[in-house]
Amino acid sequence: MSSQDSINDRQCYFFKFGLLVTGETEAEHLPKLFRSLMGLGICSFEVIRKVEQLGLRISNKKLKVVGTDKKIPDRDAERIGFPAREYLNAPCTYVILLDDLEHDRASQAQQIFERYRKIFDTILSNNKYRASVHFLVNMLEAYYFADADTVNAVLGTSLQDYERDVETIRHPKNDIKNIYFGFDEKVHGGLILKNIDVEKVLSNPDTCASLRTLFAWCLKALMMETSTDKYQLLSGKLSDITKAQLDNL
């Protein structure tokens, strides 16, 4: 971050976060996950667009970015890099890319993160610190199991809060469908996200490292204290893959 960028950030009184998401439910409802942050009255969250979920396979057709010696696939630049750059043209803005890290992709998480990160680092240049990459592990629905009261209120079920780390649930969406026949990830998911208690989801410092890192990054972007018991940021686990982005803000 340049000294001028730092000065400009300090002059912000309201921040906007643009979300690039890979899931259908996320595209329609994910800003609701950040209600507790928007309740501070100093920020908003909106979905910029739904983007293709990237794996490790790289296209042979690559874009050479002027002024750099780096190359990235055309589609990566067009679908992710350029929309992020356009959003960041406005002051007091940040971009977050959120990808579902399903169980069968977990072993590739570091490489997938680096591919997303390279797009931002190449296309955004001096503004790359204003964009971050995070994973919903193993998918968005995992976090529902950490707030059973909200799920029960929406579905009429009688779940108990998951006793272990919900980010270890192999396929949470299928688990919900097995519990509640007819579960609609958009309709019911939207209602759950409207009321889910993220502070409760993050209340155990030994769980939800990926989600906690996302909220830590947002709070730091807002220039707020991250050494706090809120979301268990003071002593809670952070993601080994995505936490380095905190140092870049």
Buried (B, 14 or more C-beta within 10 A) or exposed (E): BEEEEEEEBEEBEEBBBBBBBBBEBBBBBBBBBBBBBBEEEBBBBEBBBBBEBBEEEEEEEBBEBEEEEBBBBEBBBEBBBBBBBEBBEEEBBBBBBBBBBBBEBBEEBEEBBBBBBBBBBBBBEEBBBBBBBBBBBBBBBBBBBBBBBBBEEBBEEEBEBBEEBBBBBEBBBEBBBEBBEEBEBEBBBBBBBEBBBBBBBBBBBEBBBBBBBBBBBBBBBBBBEBEEEBBBBEEBBBBEBBBEBBEBB
